Amino acid sequence: MNSALPILYILDASVAVTGAFAAARNTERALQGAARVVLVLPNTHAIPADALQDFYRVERIAVPPLSKNISAVLHYVPQLCMGAWRLRRLMARDGATGLMVNDFYLMHGLLLRLLGFGGTVVTWVRCDPTRFAGALAKPMLWLMARSSSRVVAVSVFVQQLLAPAIRSDVVYDYFAGAARTPKQWGAADEKRFVMIGNYIRGKGQDVALAAFMKAAEKDSTLRLHFYGGDMGLQKNRDYRAELEATAKQSAYANRITFHDATRDGATVLADAYAALNFSESESFSMTVLEASGAGVPVIATRSGGPQEILVEGATGYFIAKGDVAAAADAMLKLAANPAEAERMGAAGAQHIHAHFSPVAFASRLRELFGLADS
């Protein structure tokens, strides 16, 4: 790597492979040839080494989680101060002049300012601020806006949730993968509906499971495959166990499969008939972007970000949040018309490649951080 390139830091709170981590990795890839990117993760992260190999370097600091647990509350400020102090020293050692903060609730950028950092701080708002951090969201947004050089919203949906006084740019994440080889299904062929996403309440696996069981009663070709991790949290393991127990008790248990998190979404999507995303809230949705970009029709809830990615009736279908009957009907409608599914998938790939370009994303990043064209 060119040692003359400037060094840019990205601070991300991911402890496992998440959409935010995938976005950070995409940022590094978009800036290849323009900057050397150092990723900073929590001390507790468990992201595999091979998923981190694109970065110039990976560092660990204290990133205290937001929690109502008394112990976590008491340790929050000391850990935040320790993490910010280490981050400041690392950036000073490298001569880094820019920091990308990968979500608004990471207060390290504010403390860096208090510690004298005068470089560029660009903060992304990835989480829905009305659903994250509770009563702390508003003061955190206020402090974030005043300590950031620029604020970036991942979608118009998120931008509209910010206080009017917070000026922001909308920068969509991008898809750089290839569309899959066109698939053709006969009426009697097995049709795999896939849902990729960590097992977290509110992500909609329960809706997908209930809808599938209704649809499977009427169409014997349907199959349902879940892919996701638990992020090392017991509550997520419990949620997955509940889903598996429900599936096992149904008459269609042999047509429902639970997988761990996939490291190869392209392979999963290569044989998918359709992809599902039934989340209660999505600030953007990397899984919807990747599925549609790969040429897979998508059925999604009207949950925010997906409405800026899919085109209703052309690249997928929308349903209301939590509407099991509508989800089942959409699955049956798509399964009954393989030619329509194929057409939707092809249209989705064309739409994503035209509107979510890595070239446009890289150009915006260079502008935000004052980097020279590569």
ABEGO torsion letter per residue (X at the ends): XBAABBBBBBBBABABBBAAAAAAAAAAAAABGABBBBBBBBAABABBAAAAAABABBBBBBBBBBBABAAAAAAAAAAAAAAAAAAAAAAAAAGBABBBBABAABAAAAAAAAAGBABBBBBBBABBAAABGEAAAAAAAAAAAAABABBBBABAAAAAABBAABBBBBBBBBBABBBBBBBBBBAABBBBBBBBEBBBBGAGAAAAAAAAAAAAAABAABBBBBBEBAGGBAAAAAAAAAAAAAAAABAAAAABBBBBBBABAAAAAAABABBBBABABBABGAAAAAAAAAGBBBBBBBAEAAAAABBBGAAEBBBBBGBAAAAAAAAAAAAABAAAAAAAAAAAAAAAAAABBAAAAAAAAAAAAGBBBX
